[in-house]
Amino acid sequence: MPHIHRTLSPVVIDVDGLQRPVTALRASAAKKGWEHARHSHHKAQLLFTVRGIINCEVEDGVWIVPPQCAVWIPGGLEHAARGSGETECYCLFVEPDAAPDLPTSCCTLSVSPLLRELLLRAAGFPELYSLKGPESRLIATLLDELVAAPVEDLHLPMPHDIRLRRLTEMLLADPTDKSTLTDWAVRIGMSERSLTRQLQHEIGMSFGRWRRQLHVILSLQRLAKGDSVQTVALDLGYENASGFVTMFRKAVGKPPARYLADRNSASGFEGEQAPVPGIVLPDTV
């Protein structure tokens, strides 16, 4: 049973026990590199990141949540969360039947300016807001915007096959490894053809695309902590920053510096945070 610790009050809130279709709270963690162990709750959860990057891990994948994005976690799904850099986010807890067409699987969502403002406003509601007043109407609009939010491809799928899991674990341990697909197949005891076919079947990606996606996720973690593009590029095994930037642009549509700058400049939360009740990570995520 998840509990929420408010920063402005010693009161502990049982989110699943609140008899409201939606509960929104602001969460913050000044500690760098916090981590919250695997857990689940009845209500679905939306994690919207204002500052820092959050990684959400479930059995079959890893979702990365950069600033101005959110991850949707269906109710009952076990997940773990980890922050990169100082993080600040908004948590939305939603009853599974609060609205039709809510996502049924874990996914990363792009948050529109309107949805962002609705989240901010809802985070200031009383715990037991009126179900027939203006708060309930705003919540209904928030749910409409949530259903309409586009999905972003910031997901690293994880295979279930034991041999493929071993491959992914080795790559996660050493993302600079430039071994060929043939070499990897030999290491895990599969033919190259079987490896390619099984990866496509389980995660819907080629090996090359999966490795690029891994590099995007790892680089966003590092860049959010303040590491330079040059340092990240070399640490990921690229000969120079140019090759890394080209890969990143192909993957997300923008070079890394522009991508993060656009995300951070779009937040617009300066000066708005003080009056909003909060919670402390990692007791809530």
C-alpha positions as CSV (number, residue, x, y, z in Angstrom):
1,M,0.0,0.0,0.0
2,P,1.7,3.2,-1.1
3,H,2.0,6.2,1.3
4,I,2.6,9.8,0.4
5,H,4.6,12.0,2.7
6,R,3.9,15.7,2.2
7,T,6.8,18.1,2.6
8,L,4.5,20.7,4.2
9,S,2.8,18.4,6.7
10,P,3.6,15.3,8.8
11,V,0.4,13.8,7.6
12,V,0.8,10.5,5.7
13,I,-1.6,9.9,2.8
14,D,-2.7,6.5,1.6
15,V,-3.2,7.2,-2.1
16,D,-5.1,4.0,-2.8
17,G,-7.4,4.8,0.1
18,L,-8.4,8.3,-1.1
19,Q,-12.0,8.1,-2.5
20,R,-11.3,10.3,-5.4
21,P,-10.9,9.4,-9.1
22,V,-7.7,11.4,-9.4
23,T,-5.2,12.7,-6.9
24,A,-2.3,15.0,-8.0
25,L,0.7,15.8,-5.9
26,R,4.0,17.6,-6.4
27,A,7.1,15.5,-5.6
28,S,10.7,16.6,-5.2
29,A,14.0,15.1,-4.3
30,A,17.1,17.2,-3.8
31,K,19.2,14.1,-3.4
32,K,21.0,13.1,-6.6
33,G,20.7,9.5,-7.8
34,W,17.8,8.4,-5.5
35,E,16.2,5.0,-6.2
36,H,12.9,3.5,-5.2
37,A,12.5,-0.3,-5.1
38,R,10.0,-2.3,-7.1
39,H,6.4,-1.8,-5.9
40,S,2.9,-1.5,-7.1
41,H,-0.4,0.2,-6.3
42,H,-4.0,-0.2,-7.3
43,K,-4.3,3.2,-8.9
44,A,-2.6,4.0,-12.2
45,Q,0.1,6.6,-12.0
46,L,1.4,9.4,-14.2
47,L,4.9,10.8,-13.4
48,F,5.5,14.2,-15.0
49,T,9.1,15.5,-14.8
50,V,9.7,19.2,-14.4
51,R,13.4,18.9,-13.5
52,G,15.9,16.0,-13.8
53,I,15.3,12.7,-15.5
54,I,13.4,9.7,-14.1
55,N,13.9,6.1,-15.2
56,C,10.9,3.8,-14.7
57,E,11.7,0.1,-14.9
58,V,9.1,-2.7,-15.4
59,E,9.6,-6.4,-16.2
60,D,9.7,-5.9,-20.0
61,G,11.4,-2.5,-20.4
62,V,12.8,0.7,-19.2
63,W,11.1,4.1,-19.8
64,I,13.0,7.3,-19.6
65,V,11.2,10.5,-18.6
66,P,13.1,13.7,-19.5
67,P,11.8,17.2,-18.5
68,Q,8.3,18.0,-20.0
69,C,7.5,14.3,-20.5
70,A,5.6,11.8,-18.4
71,V,5.5,8.1,-17.9
72,W,2.1,6.3,-17.5
73,I,2.1,3.3,-15.2
74,P,-1.1,1.2,-15.2
75,G,-2.5,0.2,-11.9
76,G,-1.2,-3.0,-10.4
77,L,2.0,-3.0,-12.5
78,E,5.1,-3.6,-10.5
79,H,7.7,-0.9,-11.2
80,A,10.9,0.7,-9.8
81,A,12.0,4.3,-10.3
82,R,15.4,6.0,-10.3
83,G,16.3,9.7,-10.6
84,S,19.2,11.3,-12.5
85,G,20.2,14.6,-11.1
86,E,18.0,16.7,-8.8
87,T,14.5,15.8,-9.7
88,E,11.1,17.5,-9.4
89,C,8.0,16.0,-10.8
90,Y,4.2,15.8,-10.4
91,C,2.5,12.6,-9.6
92,L,-1.0,11.8,-10.7
93,F,-2.8,8.8,-9.3
94,V,-5.8,7.7,-11.3
95,E,-8.5,5.1,-10.7
96,P,-8.4,2.6,-13.5
97,D,-12.0,3.3,-14.5
98,A,-11.8,7.1,-14.1
99,A,-12.0,7.6,-17.9
100,P,-12.4,5.5,-21.0
101,D,-9.4,5.0,-23.3
102,L,-6.7,5.5,-20.7
103,P,-3.5,3.7,-21.7
104,T,-3.5,0.1,-20.7
105,S,0.3,-0.4,-20.8
106,C,3.3,1.5,-19.6
107,C,4.3,4.3,-22.0
108,T,6.1,7.7,-22.2
109,L,3.8,10.6,-23.0
110,S,4.4,14.1,-24.3
111,V,2.8,16.7,-22.0
112,S,1.1,19.6,-23.7
113,P,1.2,23.1,-22.1
114,L,-2.5,22.7,-21.2
115,L,-2.1,19.3,-19.5
116,R,0.9,20.7,-17.7
117,E,-1.1,23.6,-16.3
118,L,-4.0,21.3,-15.3
119,L,-1.5,19.0,-13.4
120,L,-0.2,22.1,-11.6
121,R,-3.6,23.3,-10.7
122,A,-4.9,19.9,-9.6
123,A,-1.8,19.5,-7.3
124,G,-3.2,22.3,-5.2
125,F,-6.6,20.7,-4.6
126,P,-7.6,19.5,-1.2
127,E,-7.3,15.8,-0.7
128,L,-11.1,15.4,-0.6
129,Y,-12.1,18.0,-3.2
130,S,-15.7,18.3,-4.2
131,L,-17.0,15.8,-6.7
132,K,-19.6,18.2,-8.0
133,G,-17.7,21.5,-8.0
134,P,-15.2,23.3,-10.3
135,E,-12.4,20.9,-9.2
136,S,-14.3,17.9,-10.7
137,R,-14.8,19.7,-14.0
138,L,-11.1,20.5,-14.2
139,I,-10.2,16.9,-13.4
140,A,-12.5,15.8,-16.2
141,T,-10.6,18.1,-18.6
142,L,-7.3,16.8,-17.3
143,L,-8.4,13.2,-18.1
144,D,-9.4,14.2,-21.6
145,E,-6.0,15.8,-22.2
146,L,-4.3,12.7,-20.7
147,V,-6.1,10.4,-23.1
148,A,-5.1,12.6,-26.0
149,A,-1.5,12.9,-25.1
150,P,0.9,11.5,-27.8
151,V,3.2,8.7,-27.0
152,E,7.0,9.4,-27.3
153,D,9.5,6.7,-28.2
154,L,11.7,6.9,-25.1
155,H,11.4,3.2,-24.2
156,L,14.1,0.5,-24.1
157,P,12.3,-2.8,-24.4
158,M,13.8,-5.8,-22.6
159,P,13.5,-9.4,-24.0
160,H,12.3,-12.3,-22.0
161,D,14.6,-15.0,-23.6
162,I,17.3,-15.9,-21.1
163,R,20.1,-15.7,-23.8
164,L,18.9,-12.3,-25.0
165,R,18.7,-11.1,-21.4
166,R,22.3,-12.0,-21.0
167,L,23.2,-10.0,-24.1
168,T,21.3,-6.9,-22.9
169,E,22.9,-7.2,-19.4
170,M,26.4,-7.3,-21.0
171,L,25.6,-4.2,-23.2
172,L,24.2,-2.4,-20.2
173,A,27.4,-3.2,-18.3
174,D,29.6,-2.0,-21.2
175,P,27.7,0.1,-23.7
176,T,31.0,1.0,-25.5
177,D,31.4,-2.6,-26.7
178,K,31.5,-2.5,-30.5
179,S,31.3,-6.3,-31.1
180,T,29.5,-7.4,-34.2
181,L,26.2,-9.1,-34.2
182,T,28.0,-12.3,-35.1
183,D,30.3,-12.0,-32.1
184,W,27.4,-11.4,-29.8
185,A,25.6,-14.4,-31.2
186,V,28.6,-16.6,-30.4
187,R,28.8,-15.3,-26.9
188,I,25.3,-16.1,-26.0
189,G,25.1,-19.4,-27.9
190,M,22.8,-18.5,-30.7
191,S,23.1,-18.3,-34.4
192,E,23.1,-14.7,-35.9
193,R,19.9,-15.5,-37.8
194,S,18.2,-16.8,-34.6
195,L,19.4,-13.8,-32.6
196,T,18.0,-11.4,-35.2
197,R,14.7,-13.2,-35.5
198,Q,14.2,-13.6,-31.8
199,L,15.0,-9.9,-31.0
200,Q,12.6,-8.7,-33.7
201,H,9.9,-11.1,-32.3
202,E,10.3,-10.1,-28.7
203,I,11.1,-6.4,-28.8
204,G,10.2,-5.4,-32.4
205,M,13.6,-3.9,-33.0
206,S,16.8,-4.8,-34.8
207,F,19.9,-5.2,-32.7
208,G,21.4,-1.9,-34.1
209,R,18.3,0.1,-33.3
210,W,18.1,-1.4,-29.8
211,R,21.7,-0.4,-29.1
212,R,21.1,3.2,-30.4
213,Q,18.0,3.4,-28.1
214,L,20.2,2.3,-25.2
215,H,22.7,5.0,-26.0
216,V,20.0,7.7,-26.2
217,I,18.8,6.7,-22.7
218,L,22.2,6.5,-21.2
219,S,23.3,9.8,-22.7
220,L,20.2,11.6,-21.5
221,Q,20.9,10.4,-18.0
222,R,24.5,11.7,-18.2
223,L,23.7,15.0,-19.9
224,A,21.0,15.7,-17.3
225,K,23.7,15.5,-14.6
226,G,25.8,18.1,-16.4
227,D,28.3,16.0,-18.3
228,S,29.4,17.4,-21.6
229,V,28.4,16.0,-25.0
230,Q,32.1,15.3,-25.7
231,T,32.5,13.3,-22.5
232,V,29.3,11.3,-23.0
233,A,30.2,10.6,-26.7
234,L,33.7,9.2,-25.8
235,D,32.3,7.2,-22.8
236,L,29.8,5.6,-25.1
237,G,32.5,4.5,-27.5
238,Y,32.1,7.1,-30.2
239,E,35.3,8.4,-31.8
240,N,34.1,12.0,-31.6
241,A,31.1,14.1,-30.5
242,S,30.0,14.5,-34.1
243,G,29.2,10.8,-34.6
244,F,27.3,10.8,-31.3
245,V,25.3,13.9,-32.2
246,T,24.4,12.4,-35.6
247,M,23.1,9.3,-33.9
248,F,21.1,11.3,-31.3
249,R,19.5,13.5,-33.9
250,K,18.4,10.6,-36.0
251,A,16.9,8.9,-32.9
252,V,15.0,11.9,-31.4
253,G,14.9,14.5,-34.1
254,K,17.2,17.1,-32.5
255,P,20.8,17.3,-31.3
256,P,21.2,16.6,-27.6
257,A,21.9,20.1,-26.4
258,R,18.9,21.5,-28.3
259,Y,16.7,18.7,-27.1
260,L,17.4,19.3,-23.4
261,A,17.4,23.1,-23.8
262,D,14.0,23.0,-25.4
263,R,12.7,20.7,-22.7
264,N,14.0,22.8,-19.8
265,S,13.0,26.2,-21.3
266,A,9.4,24.9,-21.9
267,S,8.9,24.1,-18.2
268,G,7.8,27.6,-17.1
269,F,7.5,26.6,-13.5
270,E,9.8,29.2,-12.0
271,G,8.0,31.1,-9.3
272,E,4.9,28.8,-9.4
273,Q,6.1,26.1,-7.1
274,A,6.0,27.6,-3.6
275,P,2.2,27.4,-2.9
276,V,1.8,23.9,-4.2
277,P,1.6,21.0,-1.7
278,G,4.4,18.5,-2.2
279,I,5.6,15.0,-1.4
280,V,9.0,13.7,-0.9
281,L,10.6,11.1,-3.2
282,P,11.4,8.3,-3.1
283,D,8.6,7.2,-0.7
284,T,5.9,7.8,-3.4
285,V,7.0,6.9,-6.9
